[in-house]
Amino acid sequence: MRVRGRDEGRRLEAAELGGELGERATLVQFSSAFCAPCRATRRVLGEVAGLVPGVIHVEIDAESHLDLVRDLEILKTPTVLVLDAAGRVVRRATGQPRKADVVAALGEAV
């Protein structure tokens, strides 16, 4: 898992994500259909979202949202963005995350 810092205050709106933002934070996962690490990432992010109140997990099919992928410079799947309650990107990571890393990244968002 490779971690990048803030995305220069980039903010995502609920409409871009296809759903509502979490009350405290949102875990946004960019996936592709034949990506094995994406399935494991979905499980980890779903578990964390279930454990932390006010946090939701949103999965976006990268192939179906190419404009957003290009805009955010998503280069591989899975890519995970951690958004704060206002939709600002506070952390970005590529590759399959560990649960502890996701929980630590949420600490910056909430």
Backbone as XML, in Angstrom:
<?xml version="1.0"?>
<chain id="A" units="angstrom">
  <residue number="1" name="MET">
    <atom name="N" x="0.848" y="-1.175" z="0.000"/>
    <atom name="CA" x="0.000" y="0.000" z="0.000"/>
    <atom name="C" x="0.892" y="1.236" z="0.000"/>
  </residue>
  <residue number="2" name="ARG">
    <atom name="N" x="0.682" y="2.101" z="-0.972"/>
    <atom name="CA" x="1.430" y="3.346" z="-1.066"/>
    <atom name="C" x="0.531" y="4.494" z="-0.644"/>
  </residue>
  <residue number="3" name="VAL">
    <atom name="N" x="1.010" y="5.337" z="0.239"/>
    <atom name="CA" x="0.185" y="6.424" z="0.765"/>
    <atom name="C" x="0.714" y="7.755" z="0.255"/>
  </residue>
  <residue number="4" name="ARG">
    <atom name="N" x="-0.204" y="8.583" z="-0.167"/>
    <atom name="CA" x="0.095" y="9.951" z="-0.546"/>
    <atom name="C" x="-0.648" y="10.856" z="0.408"/>
  </residue>
  <residue number="5" name="GLY">
    <atom name="N" x="-0.146" y="12.024" z="0.628"/>
    <atom name="CA" x="-0.781" y="12.953" z="1.559"/>
    <atom name="C" x="-2.016" y="13.623" z="0.989"/>
  </residue>
  <residue number="6" name="ARG">
    <atom name="N" x="-2.262" y="14.816" z="1.420"/>
    <atom name="CA" x="-3.446" y="15.579" z="1.018"/>
    <atom name="C" x="-3.422" y="15.886" z="-0.474"/>
  </residue>
  <residue number="7" name="ASP">
    <atom name="N" x="-4.574" y="16.018" z="-1.048"/>
    <atom name="CA" x="-4.725" y="16.334" z="-2.465"/>
    <atom name="C" x="-4.991" y="17.823" z="-2.654"/>
  </residue>
  <residue number="8" name="GLU">
    <atom name="N" x="-4.177" y="18.651" z="-2.001"/>
    <atom name="CA" x="-4.266" y="20.100" z="-2.122"/>
    <atom name="C" x="-5.675" y="20.632" z="-1.862"/>
  </residue>
  <residue number="9" name="GLY">
    <atom name="N" x="-6.338" y="20.101" z="-0.839"/>
    <atom name="CA" x="-7.661" y="20.588" z="-0.466"/>
    <atom name="C" x="-8.774" y="20.184" z="-1.410"/>
  </residue>
  <residue number="10" name="ARG">
    <atom name="N" x="-8.535" y="19.228" z="-2.289"/>
    <atom name="CA" x="-9.556" y="18.775" z="-3.237"/>
    <atom name="C" x="-10.774" y="18.313" z="-2.475"/>
  </residue>
  <residue number="11" name="ARG">
    <atom name="N" x="-11.945" y="18.738" z="-2.925"/>
    <atom name="CA" x="-13.203" y="18.388" z="-2.257"/>
    <atom name="C" x="-14.100" y="17.660" z="-3.246"/>
  </residue>
  <residue number="12" name="LEU">
    <atom name="N" x="-14.729" y="16.579" z="-2.793"/>
    <atom name="CA" x="-15.666" y="15.826" z="-3.614"/>
    <atom name="C" x="-17.079" y="16.039" z="-3.098"/>
  </residue>
  <residue number="13" name="GLU">
    <atom name="N" x="-17.990" y="16.221" z="-4.000"/>
    <atom name="CA" x="-19.400" y="16.411" z="-3.660"/>
    <atom name="C" x="-20.105" y="15.051" z="-3.690"/>
  </residue>
  <residue number="14" name="ALA">
    <atom name="N" x="-21.215" y="14.959" z="-2.990"/>
    <atom name="CA" x="-22.003" y="13.726" z="-2.948"/>
    <atom name="C" x="-22.411" y="13.295" z="-4.354"/>
  </residue>
  <residue number="15" name="ALA">
    <atom name="N" x="-22.750" y="14.256" z="-5.217"/>
    <atom name="CA" x="-23.175" y="13.933" z="-6.580"/>
    <atom name="C" x="-22.069" y="13.240" z="-7.370"/>
  </residue>
  <residue number="16" name="GLU">
    <atom name="N" x="-20.822" y="13.628" z="-7.144"/>
    <atom name="CA" x="-19.702" y="12.991" z="-7.836"/>
    <atom name="C" x="-19.531" y="11.538" z="-7.398"/>
  </residue>
  <residue number="17" name="LEU">
    <atom name="N" x="-19.889" y="11.272" z="-6.139"/>
    <atom name="CA" x="-19.719" y="9.933" z="-5.582"/>
    <atom name="C" x="-20.918" y="9.035" z="-5.837"/>
  </residue>
  <residue number="18" name="GLY">
    <atom name="N" x="-22.012" y="9.625" z="-6.263"/>
    <atom name="CA" x="-23.213" y="8.835" z="-6.504"/>
    <atom name="C" x="-23.959" y="8.497" z="-5.229"/>
  </residue>
  <residue number="19" name="GLY">
    <atom name="N" x="-23.739" y="9.239" z="-4.165"/>
    <atom name="CA" x="-24.420" y="8.995" z="-2.896"/>
    <atom name="C" x="-24.029" y="10.053" z="-1.889"/>
  </residue>
  <residue number="20" name="GLU">
    <atom name="N" x="-24.500" y="9.897" z="-0.687"/>
    <atom name="CA" x="-24.237" y="10.872" z="0.372"/>
    <atom name="C" x="-22.849" y="10.674" z="0.980"/>
  </residue>
  <residue number="21" name="LEU">
    <atom name="N" x="-22.324" y="11.750" z="1.551"/>
    <atom name="CA" x="-21.088" y="11.677" z="2.312"/>
    <atom name="C" x="-21.403" y="11.157" z="3.715"/>
  </residue>
  <residue number="22" name="GLY">
    <atom name="N" x="-20.416" y="10.529" z="4.334"/>
    <atom name="CA" x="-20.587" y="10.078" z="5.704"/>
    <atom name="C" x="-20.670" y="11.261" z="6.648"/>
  </residue>
  <residue number="23" name="GLU">
    <atom name="N" x="-21.337" y="11.066" z="7.763"/>
    <atom name="CA" x="-21.498" y="12.131" z="8.763"/>
    <atom name="C" x="-20.146" y="12.597" z="9.305"/>
  </residue>
  <residue number="24" name="ARG">
    <atom name="N" x="-19.211" y="11.649" z="9.479"/>
    <atom name="CA" x="-17.883" y="11.984" z="10.008"/>
    <atom name="C" x="-16.785" y="11.840" z="8.960"/>
  </residue>
  <residue number="25" name="ALA">
    <atom name="N" x="-16.913" y="10.836" z="8.095"/>
    <atom name="CA" x="-15.887" y="10.591" z="7.069"/>
    <atom name="C" x="-16.446" y="9.629" z="6.021"/>
  </residue>
  <residue number="26" name="THR">
    <atom name="N" x="-15.786" y="9.627" z="4.862"/>
    <atom name="CA" x="-16.183" y="8.730" z="3.775"/>
    <atom name="C" x="-14.932" y="8.054" z="3.231"/>
  </residue>
  <residue number="27" name="LEU">
    <atom name="N" x="-15.021" y="6.730" z="3.087"/>
    <atom name="CA" x="-13.952" y="5.950" z="2.465"/>
    <atom name="C" x="-14.365" y="5.691" z="1.023"/>
  </residue>
  <residue number="28" name="VAL">
    <atom name="N" x="-13.653" y="6.274" z="0.070"/>
    <atom name="CA" x="-13.986" y="6.137" z="-1.343"/>
    <atom name="C" x="-12.987" y="5.187" z="-1.980"/>
  </residue>
  <residue number="29" name="GLN">
    <atom name="N" x="-13.507" y="4.115" z="-2.561"/>
    <atom name="CA" x="-12.667" y="3.100" z="-3.196"/>
    <atom name="C" x="-12.914" y="3.098" z="-4.694"/>
  </residue>
  <residue number="30" name="PHE">
    <atom name="N" x="-11.845" y="3.274" z="-5.471"/>
    <atom name="CA" x="-11.920" y="3.132" z="-6.922"/>
    <atom name="C" x="-11.469" y="1.719" z="-7.261"/>
  </residue>
  <residue number="31" name="SER">
    <atom name="N" x="-12.343" y="0.976" z="-7.960"/>
    <atom name="CA" x="-12.102" y="-0.424" z="-8.269"/>
    <atom name="C" x="-12.290" y="-0.679" z="-9.748"/>
  </residue>
  <residue number="32" name="SER">
    <atom name="N" x="-11.851" y="-1.854" z="-10.172"/>
    <atom name="CA" x="-12.124" y="-2.331" z="-11.526"/>
    <atom name="C" x="-12.597" y="-3.778" z="-11.433"/>
  </residue>
  <residue number="33" name="ALA">
    <atom name="N" x="-13.267" y="-4.229" z="-12.460"/>
    <atom name="CA" x="-13.974" y="-5.510" z="-12.433"/>
    <atom name="C" x="-13.080" y="-6.712" z="-12.138"/>
  </residue>
  <residue number="34" name="PHE">
    <atom name="N" x="-11.894" y="-6.757" z="-12.700"/>
    <atom name="CA" x="-11.066" y="-7.954" z="-12.575"/>
    <atom name="C" x="-9.907" y="-7.777" z="-11.608"/>
  </residue>
  <residue number="35" name="CYS">
    <atom name="N" x="-10.076" y="-6.907" z="-10.640"/>
    <atom name="CA" x="-9.031" y="-6.574" z="-9.682"/>
    <atom name="C" x="-9.231" y="-7.400" z="-8.394"/>
  </residue>
  <residue number="36" name="ALA">
    <atom name="N" x="-8.361" y="-8.400" z="-8.180"/>
    <atom name="CA" x="-8.481" y="-9.225" z="-6.972"/>
    <atom name="C" x="-8.246" y="-8.423" z="-5.689"/>
  </residue>
  <residue number="37" name="PRO">
    <atom name="N" x="-7.241" y="-7.535" z="-5.624"/>
    <atom name="CA" x="-7.063" y="-6.743" z="-4.409"/>
    <atom name="C" x="-8.256" y="-5.831" z="-4.114"/>
  </residue>
  <residue number="38" name="CYS">
    <atom name="N" x="-9.039" y="-5.493" z="-5.136"/>
    <atom name="CA" x="-10.213" y="-4.642" z="-4.926"/>
    <atom name="C" x="-11.253" y="-5.352" z="-4.060"/>
  </residue>
  <residue number="39" name="ARG">
    <atom name="N" x="-11.402" y="-6.649" z="-4.253"/>
    <atom name="CA" x="-12.372" y="-7.409" z="-3.450"/>
    <atom name="C" x="-11.957" y="-7.418" z="-1.979"/>
  </residue>
  <residue number="40" name="ALA">
    <atom name="N" x="-10.665" y="-7.635" z="-1.726"/>
    <atom name="CA" x="-10.165" y="-7.638" z="-0.347"/>
    <atom name="C" x="-10.281" y="-6.232" z="0.260"/>
  </residue>
  <residue number="41" name="THR">
    <atom name="N" x="-10.026" y="-5.215" z="-0.548"/>
    <atom name="CA" x="-10.138" y="-3.831" z="-0.079"/>
    <atom name="C" x="-11.581" y="-3.516" z="0.279"/>
  </residue>
  <residue number="42" name="ARG">
    <atom name="N" x="-12.525" y="-3.974" z="-0.525"/>
    <atom name="CA" x="-13.956" y="-3.777" z="-0.255"/>
    <atom name="C" x="-14.311" y="-4.355" z="1.115"/>
  </residue>
  <residue number="43" name="ARG">
    <atom name="N" x="-13.797" y="-5.535" z="1.410"/>
    <atom name="CA" x="-14.071" y="-6.188" z="2.690"/>
    <atom name="C" x="-13.499" y="-5.375" z="3.848"/>
  </residue>
  <residue number="44" name="VAL">
    <atom name="N" x="-12.241" y="-4.953" z="3.737"/>
    <atom name="CA" x="-11.585" y="-4.195" z="4.806"/>
    <atom name="C" x="-12.296" y="-2.866" z="5.051"/>
  </residue>
  <residue number="45" name="LEU">
    <atom name="N" x="-12.578" y="-2.132" z="3.986"/>
    <atom name="CA" x="-13.230" y="-0.831" z="4.150"/>
    <atom name="C" x="-14.649" y="-0.978" z="4.694"/>
  </residue>
  <residue number="46" name="GLY">
    <atom name="N" x="-15.344" y="-2.021" z="4.261"/>
    <atom name="CA" x="-16.687" y="-2.278" z="4.781"/>
    <atom name="C" x="-16.664" y="-2.582" z="6.266"/>
  </residue>
  <residue number="47" name="GLU">
    <atom name="N" x="-15.664" y="-3.353" z="6.696"/>
    <atom name="CA" x="-15.532" y="-3.678" z="8.116"/>
    <atom name="C" x="-15.250" y="-2.421" z="8.940"/>
  </residue>
  <residue number="48" name="VAL">
    <atom name="N" x="-14.334" y="-1.584" z="8.458"/>
    <atom name="CA" x="-13.991" y="-0.362" z="9.191"/>
    <atom name="C" x="-15.203" y="0.565" z="9.253"/>
  </residue>
  <residue number="49" name="ALA">
    <atom name="N" x="-15.890" y="0.730" z="8.133"/>
    <atom name="CA" x="-17.077" y="1.591" z="8.122"/>
    <atom name="C" x="-18.143" y="1.072" z="9.085"/>
  </residue>
  <residue number="50" name="GLY">
    <atom name="N" x="-18.232" y="-0.251" z="9.235"/>
    <atom name="CA" x="-19.184" y="-0.836" z="10.171"/>
    <atom name="C" x="-18.800" y="-0.645" z="11.625"/>
  </residue>
  <residue number="51" name="LEU">
    <atom name="N" x="-17.508" y="-0.463" z="11.868"/>
    <atom name="CA" x="-17.019" y="-0.307" z="13.240"/>
    <atom name="C" x="-17.017" y="1.140" z="13.728"/>
  </residue>
  <residue number="52" name="VAL">
    <atom name="N" x="-16.842" y="2.077" z="12.818"/>
    <atom name="CA" x="-16.691" y="3.477" z="13.205"/>
    <atom name="C" x="-17.970" y="4.237" z="12.874"/>
  </residue>
  <residue number="53" name="PRO">
    <atom name="N" x="-18.686" y="4.713" z="13.884"/>
    <atom name="CA" x="-19.938" y="5.445" z="13.643"/>
    <atom name="C" x="-19.710" y="6.689" z="12.785"/>
  </residue>
  <residue number="54" name="GLY">
    <atom name="N" x="-20.621" y="6.929" z="11.851"/>
    <atom name="CA" x="-20.556" y="8.118" z="11.009"/>
    <atom name="C" x="-19.642" y="7.997" z="9.808"/>
  </residue>
  <residue number="55" name="VAL">
    <atom name="N" x="-19.080" y="6.809" z="9.605"/>
    <atom name="CA" x="-18.183" y="6.572" z="8.466"/>
    <atom name="C" x="-18.871" y="5.641" z="7.480"/>
  </residue>
  <residue number="56" name="ILE">
    <atom name="N" x="-18.834" y="5.997" z="6.198"/>
    <atom name="CA" x="-19.407" y="5.120" z="5.183"/>
    <atom name="C" x="-18.343" y="4.771" z="4.147"/>
  </residue>
  <residue number="57" name="HIS">
    <atom name="N" x="-18.596" y="3.688" z="3.429"/>
    <atom name="CA" x="-17.721" y="3.208" z="2.360"/>
    <atom name="C" x="-18.474" y="3.326" z="1.045"/>
  </residue>
  <residue number="58" name="VAL">
    <atom name="N" x="-17.856" y="3.983" z="0.070"/>
    <atom name="CA" x="-18.431" y="4.129" z="-1.265"/>
    <atom name="C" x="-17.455" y="3.525" z="-2.250"/>
  </residue>
  <residue number="59" name="GLU">
    <atom name="N" x="-17.943" y="2.590" z="-3.068"/>
    <atom name="CA" x="-17.092" y="1.989" z="-4.097"/>
    <atom name="C" x="-17.497" y="2.530" z="-5.458"/>
  </residue>
  <residue number="60" name="ILE">
    <atom name="N" x="-16.499" y="2.951" z="-6.231"/>
    <atom name="CA" x="-16.738" y="3.523" z="-7.558"/>
    <atom name="C" x="-16.034" y="2.658" z="-8.594"/>
  </residue>
  <residue number="61" name="ASP">
    <atom name="N" x="-16.777" y="2.256" z="-9.618"/>
    <atom name="CA" x="-16.199" y="1.500" z="-10.724"/>
    <atom name="C" x="-15.408" y="2.476" z="-11.593"/>
  </residue>
  <residue number="62" name="ALA">
    <atom name="N" x="-14.094" y="2.325" z="-11.609"/>
    <atom name="CA" x="-13.224" y="3.260" z="-12.319"/>
    <atom name="C" x="-13.557" y="3.323" z="-13.810"/>
  </residue>
  <residue number="63" name="GLU">
    <atom name="N" x="-13.868" y="2.198" z="-14.404"/>
    <atom name="CA" x="-14.141" y="2.161" z="-15.844"/>
    <atom name="C" x="-15.413" y="2.908" z="-16.215"/>
  </residue>
  <residue number="64" name="SER">
    <atom name="N" x="-16.358" y="2.991" z="-15.308"/>
    <atom name="CA" x="-17.625" y="3.672" z="-15.570"/>
    <atom name="C" x="-17.581" y="5.162" z="-15.222"/>
  </residue>
  <residue number="65" name="HIS">
    <atom name="N" x="-16.508" y="5.605" z="-14.598"/>
    <atom name="CA" x="-16.390" y="7.002" z="-14.161"/>
    <atom name="C" x="-15.042" y="7.582" z="-14.594"/>
  </residue>
  <residue number="66" name="LEU">
    <atom name="N" x="-14.745" y="7.467" z="-15.887"/>
    <atom name="CA" x="-13.430" y="7.857" z="-16.392"/>
    <atom name="C" x="-13.129" y="9.342" z="-16.206"/>
  </residue>
  <residue number="67" name="ASP">
    <atom name="N" x="-14.132" y="10.208" z="-16.312"/>
    <atom name="CA" x="-13.884" y="11.638" z="-16.112"/>
    <atom name="C" x="-13.391" y="11.911" z="-14.696"/>
  </residue>
  <residue number="68" name="LEU">
    <atom name="N" x="-14.030" y="11.299" z="-13.712"/>
    <atom name="CA" x="-13.628" y="11.479" z="-12.316"/>
    <atom name="C" x="-12.252" y="10.863" z="-12.073"/>
  </residue>
  <residue number="69" name="VAL">
    <atom name="N" x="-12.005" y="9.697" z="-12.662"/>
    <atom name="CA" x="-10.705" y="9.029" z="-12.531"/>
    <atom name="C" x="-9.593" y="9.926" z="-13.075"/>
  </residue>
  <residue number="70" name="ARG">
    <atom name="N" x="-9.830" y="10.514" z="-14.233"/>
    <atom name="CA" x="-8.823" y="11.412" z="-14.822"/>
    <atom name="C" x="-8.644" y="12.670" z="-13.972"/>
  </residue>
  <residue number="71" name="ASP">
    <atom name="N" x="-9.748" y="13.230" z="-13.525"/>
    <atom name="CA" x="-9.703" y="14.445" z="-12.716"/>
    <atom name="C" x="-8.909" y="14.238" z="-11.426"/>
  </residue>
  <residue number="72" name="LEU">
    <atom name="N" x="-9.069" y="13.076" z="-10.817"/>
    <atom name="CA" x="-8.387" y="12.770" z="-9.552"/>
    <atom name="C" x="-7.030" y="12.087" z="-9.756"/>
  </residue>
  <residue number="73" name="GLU">
    <atom name="N" x="-6.668" y="11.858" z="-11.028"/>
    <atom name="CA" x="-5.409" y="11.197" z="-11.362"/>
    <atom name="C" x="-5.277" y="9.833" z="-10.696"/>
  </residue>
  <residue number="74" name="ILE">
    <atom name="N" x="-6.344" y="9.041" z="-10.802"/>
    <atom name="CA" x="-6.324" y="7.664" z="-10.301"/>
    <atom name="C" x="-5.590" y="6.832" z="-11.343"/>
  </residue>
  <residue number="75" name="LEU">
    <atom name="N" x="-4.463" y="6.238" z="-10.979"/>
    <atom name="CA" x="-3.632" y="5.517" z="-11.931"/>
    <atom name="C" x="-3.729" y="4.009" z="-11.815"/>
  </residue>
  <residue number="76" name="LYS">
    <atom name="N" x="-4.201" y="3.509" z="-10.674"/>
    <atom name="CA" x="-4.346" y="2.056" z="-10.510"/>
    <atom name="C" x="-5.452" y="1.762" z="-9.518"/>
  </residue>
  <residue number="77" name="THR">
    <atom name="N" x="-5.938" y="0.531" z="-9.574"/>
    <atom name="CA" x="-6.959" y="0.093" z="-8.624"/>
    <atom name="C" x="-6.377" y="-1.030" z="-7.780"/>
  </residue>
  <residue number="78" name="PRO">
    <atom name="N" x="-6.761" y="-1.092" z="-6.520"/>
    <atom name="CA" x="-7.631" y="-0.142" z="-5.834"/>
    <atom name="C" x="-6.883" y="1.118" z="-5.418"/>
  </residue>
  <residue number="79" name="THR">
    <atom name="N" x="-7.585" y="2.233" z="-5.487"/>
    <atom name="CA" x="-7.133" y="3.489" z="-4.897"/>
    <atom name="C" x="-8.204" y="3.893" z="-3.901"/>
  </residue>
  <residue number="80" name="VAL">
    <atom name="N" x="-7.775" y="4.263" z="-2.706"/>
    <atom name="CA" x="-8.703" y="4.652" z="-1.640"/>
    <atom name="C" x="-8.452" y="6.107" z="-1.271"/>
  </residue>
  <residue number="81" name="LEU">
    <atom name="N" x="-9.532" y="6.887" z="-1.234"/>
    <atom name="CA" x="-9.477" y="8.260" z="-0.754"/>
    <atom name="C" x="-10.229" y="8.319" z="0.567"/>
  </residue>
  <residue number="82" name="VAL">
    <atom name="N" x="-9.655" y="8.994" z="1.539"/>
    <atom name="CA" x="-10.332" y="9.225" z="2.814"/>
    <atom name="C" x="-10.782" y="10.678" z="2.801"/>
  </residue>
  <residue number="83" name="LEU">
    <atom name="N" x="-12.094" y="10.877" z="2.917"/>
    <atom name="CA" x="-12.670" y="12.223" z="2.913"/>
    <atom name="C" x="-13.143" y="12.588" z="4.311"/>
  </residue>
  <residue number="84" name="ASP">
    <atom name="N" x="-12.998" y="13.856" z="4.669"/>
    <atom name="CA" x="-13.557" y="14.306" z="5.937"/>
    <atom name="C" x="-15.050" y="14.582" z="5.757"/>
  </residue>
  <residue number="85" name="ALA">
    <atom name="N" x="-15.715" y="15.076" z="6.768"/>
    <atom name="CA" x="-17.168" y="15.282" z="6.714"/>
    <atom name="C" x="-17.579" y="16.274" z="5.628"/>
  </residue>
  <residue number="86" name="ALA">
    <atom name="N" x="-16.682" y="17.189" z="5.263"/>
    <atom name="CA" x="-16.978" y="18.192" z="4.236"/>
    <atom name="C" x="-16.627" y="17.699" z="2.833"/>
  </residue>
  <residue number="87" name="GLY">
    <atom name="N" x="-16.091" y="16.482" z="2.725"/>
    <atom name="CA" x="-15.741" y="15.934" z="1.424"/>
    <atom name="C" x="-14.331" y="16.238" z="0.968"/>
  </residue>
  <residue number="88" name="ARG">
    <atom name="N" x="-13.505" y="16.844" z="1.841"/>
    <atom name="CA" x="-12.115" y="17.124" z="1.486"/>
    <atom name="C" x="-11.278" y="15.853" z="1.573"/>
  </residue>
  <residue number="89" name="VAL">
    <atom name="N" x="-10.412" y="15.654" z="0.585"/>
    <atom name="CA" x="-9.521" y="14.495" z="0.588"/>
    <atom name="C" x="-8.415" y="14.752" z="1.607"/>
  </residue>
  <residue number="90" name="VAL">
    <atom name="N" x="-8.342" y="13.886" z="2.621"/>
    <atom name="CA" x="-7.308" y="14.038" z="3.646"/>
    <atom name="C" x="-6.219" y="12.976" z="3.524"/>
  </residue>
  <residue number="91" name="ARG">
    <atom name="N" x="-6.509" y="11.910" z="2.783"/>
    <atom name="CA" x="-5.515" y="10.843" z="2.597"/>
    <atom name="C" x="-5.854" y="10.071" z="1.332"/>
  </residue>
  <residue number="92" name="ARG">
    <atom name="N" x="-4.813" y="9.604" z="0.652"/>
    <atom name="CA" x="-4.958" y="8.792" z="-0.559"/>
    <atom name="C" x="-3.973" y="7.638" z="-0.466"/>
  </residue>
  <residue number="93" name="ALA">
    <atom name="N" x="-4.413" y="6.455" z="-0.860"/>
    <atom name="CA" x="-3.533" y="5.287" z="-0.846"/>
    <atom name="C" x="-3.871" y="4.391" z="-2.032"/>
  </residue>
  <residue number="94" name="THR">
    <atom name="N" x="-2.850" y="3.722" z="-2.556"/>
    <atom name="CA" x="-3.063" y="2.739" z="-3.612"/>
    <atom name="C" x="-2.650" y="1.372" z="-3.086"/>
  </residue>
  <residue number="95" name="GLY">
    <atom name="N" x="-3.282" y="0.358" z="-3.634"/>
    <atom name="CA" x="-2.997" y="-1.000" z="-3.193"/>
    <atom name="C" x="-3.946" y="-1.432" z="-2.088"/>
  </residue>
  <residue number="96" name="GLN">
    <atom name="N" x="-3.825" y="-2.676" z="-1.706"/>
    <atom name="CA" x="-4.709" y="-3.245" z="-0.685"/>
    <atom name="C" x="-4.297" y="-2.746" z="0.696"/>
  </residue>
  <residue number="97" name="PRO">
    <atom name="N" x="-5.192" y="-2.048" z="1.415"/>
    <atom name="CA" x="-4.834" y="-1.503" z="2.729"/>
    <atom name="C" x="-5.000" y="-2.518" z="3.852"/>
  </residue>
  <residue number="98" name="ARG">
    <atom name="N" x="-4.271" y="-2.280" z="4.921"/>
    <atom name="CA" x="-4.478" y="-3.050" z="6.145"/>
    <atom name="C" x="-5.507" y="-2.294" z="6.984"/>
  </residue>
  <residue number="99" name="LYS">
    <atom name="N" x="-6.276" y="-3.027" z="7.751"/>
    <atom name="CA" x="-7.319" y="-2.410" z="8.574"/>
    <atom name="C" x="-6.746" y="-1.338" z="9.496"/>
  </residue>
  <residue number="100" name="ALA">
    <atom name="N" x="-5.606" y="-1.596" z="10.107"/>
    <atom name="CA" x="-4.987" y="-0.635" z="11.028"/>
    <atom name="C" x="-4.623" y="0.657" z="10.310"/>
  </residue>
  <residue number="101" name="ASP">
    <atom name="N" x="-4.161" y="0.554" z="9.054"/>
    <atom name="CA" x="-3.806" y="1.745" z="8.288"/>
    <atom name="C" x="-5.047" y="2.588" z="7.972"/>
  </residue>
  <residue number="102" name="VAL">
    <atom name="N" x="-6.155" y="1.926" z="7.671"/>
    <atom name="CA" x="-7.397" y="2.639" z="7.368"/>
    <atom name="C" x="-7.884" y="3.368" z="8.609"/>
  </residue>
  <residue number="103" name="VAL">
    <atom name="N" x="-7.851" y="2.700" z="9.751"/>
    <atom name="CA" x="-8.282" y="3.325" z="10.998"/>
    <atom name="C" x="-7.388" y="4.527" z="11.327"/>
  </residue>
  <residue number="104" name="ALA">
    <atom name="N" x="-6.082" y="4.395" z="11.120"/>
    <atom name="CA" x="-5.168" y="5.508" z="11.366"/>
    <atom name="C" x="-5.461" y="6.680" z="10.433"/>
  </residue>
  <residue number="105" name="ALA">
    <atom name="N" x="-5.747" y="6.398" z="9.158"/>
    <atom name="CA" x="-6.047" y="7.452" z="8.201"/>
    <atom name="C" x="-7.353" y="8.157" z="8.574"/>
  </residue>
  <residue number="106" name="LEU">
    <atom name="N" x="-8.289" y="7.414" z="9.115"/>
    <atom name="CA" x="-9.559" y="8.024" z="9.546"/>
    <atom name="C" x="-9.328" y="9.031" z="10.673"/>
  </residue>
  <residue number="107" name="GLY">
    <atom name="N" x="-8.281" y="8.811" z="11.454"/>
    <atom name="CA" x="-7.950" y="9.731" z="12.531"/>
    <atom name="C" x="-7.714" y="11.146" z="12.029"/>
  </residue>
  <residue number="108" name="GLU">
    <atom name="N" x="-7.230" y="11.289" z="10.788"/>
    <atom name="CA" x="-7.017" y="12.613" z="10.211"/>
    <atom name="C" x="-8.317" y="13.249" z="9.751"/>
  </residue>
  <residue number="109" name="ALA">
    <atom name="N" x="-9.302" y="12.416" z="9.464"/>
    <atom name="CA" x="-10.572" y="12.916" z="8.895"/>
    <atom name="C" x="-11.592" y="13.289" z="9.950"/>
  </residue>
  <residue number="110" name="VAL">
    <atom name="N" x="-11.558" y="12.629" z="11.103"/>
    <atom name="CA" x="-12.615" y="12.867" z="12.104"/>
    <atom name="C" x="-12.131" y="13.710" z="13.272"/>
  </residue>
</chain>
